[in-house]
Amino acid sequence: MILIVGGEASGKRTYAEGLGYSRKQMADAVLNDCPVLFHLERLVAENWEHAEELLEPLLKKEVVICNEVGSGVIPANRPDRKAREATGRLCILLAREADSVVRMVCGIPMVLK
């Protein structure tokens, strides 16, 4: 599995397309049979209390794409803070198990692992 992280509109989806995946192969914040999951942070936000239960199905994906959520202003409301924390913790677990981790900045991939 390849984990791709980066800020909003940093080129994550374009990078995945460069790996040979079409947009039709990318599920947007939903677990289905597509090889690529896009917007992991939105999927986690829907049910942050059970975010770690997503680990096993996500490890079966070929690519997981997530917006970075750990920078910037900390959300004022509790659910948003909890979702942000759960997303970060899940990304740590995914990165640990991933074959490759890529951080995108201004369309430039930085291979971290």
ABEGO torsion letter per residue (X at the ends): XBBBBEBBGAGAAAAAAAAGBBAAABBBGBBBABABBBGAAAAAAABAAAAAAAAAAAAABABBBBBBAABEBBBABAAAAAAAAAAAAAAAAAAAABABBBBBBGGBBBBAX
